[in-house]
Amino acid sequence: MITLLRKIQNLDMMWKYVIFAYLLFWVMVLGMGGTASMVFQVSPLTMRWIANLCAWSPTFALLIMFKKLRPTMTVKEFFRNAFAAKLRLDLLLISSAAVIGGVLLAVWILSLSTQQAFNTFFSLGSYALPLSLIMSFLSGPTGEESGWRGYLRIELNNKYGFIKGSLILGLVWAFWHAVLWLVDSDFSGFALIPYIISNVVVMTSLVIIMNVVLDRSNNLFNAIWIHFCFNIIYSFLVTDIWFFVILTVVYAVIGICFLSWHLKTKASAVV
């Protein structure tokens, strides 16, 4: 235990942030979520808001550790810089089309393979549409992105480069959700394996999309918007494990296409 603590102390501050963000999220999910569900048996809507609060743990971790992570900067300066760059409508439209289109394509392929109507894979669920939009926006998109893309993306890209940094961030982001795979998933047993693989591939592809866009328009709203586009359409899906198998392939192709586009344009700029 002492050896482990010494290794943690010797880590870069960046990795200490990752560890803290993981621990904070898992404590909040198991502590707050578990208590609210099993002890107080709160309503599904209340649980949804608790889940939204847990999703803010990367930002909470960033703010708690801020003086160590950005010793020469104030929190106000950090967020002003994060949203300072000019937004590009073309990048917002392309990324939105890729994220939403990828999900719709996977559903379409699933509908063809199962011979079920396309619309049977969607449901508005228990909440009114405006409430669903608000809850989706106030969860991961606004809660996670300050930490993952506002801080960690820059650190990883500076240390490891664009490609390796993107892949590492994809893994960090995916496995941060690991506790949810066990306590908030519809799958278990063998089906959990393709579900986890899908999470890793899809989130890594989303990171690549975000990083390509942010490399051209370094405004954190881009990451928030891309995250929101994925979350909102995902929240209306009613599918089985085969959807995630298909989605894995579709998003892997989309991620490769964005990365290829990025490398090609960068090479052209150098020439």
Sequence and secondary structure as in RCSB ss.txt:
>XXXX:A:sequence
MITLLRKIQNLDMMWKYVIFAYLLFWVMVLGMGGTASMVFQVSPLTMRWIANLCAWSPTFALLIMFKKLRPTMTV
KEFFRNAFAAKLRLDLLLISSAAVIGGVLLAVWILSLSTQQAFNTFFSLGSYALPLSLIMSFLSGPTGEESGWRG
YLRIELNNKYGFIKGSLILGLVWAFWHAVLWLVDSDFSGFALIPYIISNVVVMTSLVIIMNVVLDRSNNLFNAIW
IHFCFNIIYSFLVTDIWFFVILTVVYAVIGICFLSWHLKTKASAVV
>XXXX:A:secstr
 HHHHHHHHTS HHHHHHHHHHHHHHHIIIIIIHIIIIIS   HHHHHHHHHHHTTHHHHHHHHTHHHHSTTS H
HHHHHHHTTS   HHHHHHHHHHHHHHHHHHHHHHHHHHT  GGGGB  TTS HHHHHHHHHTTHHHHHHIIIII
IIHHHHHHHH HHHHHHHHHHHHHHHTHHHHHHS S  GGGHHHHHHHHHHHHHHHHHHHHHHHHHS  HHHHHH
HHHHHHHHHTTB   HHHHHHHHHHHHHHHHHHHHHHHHHHHHHH 
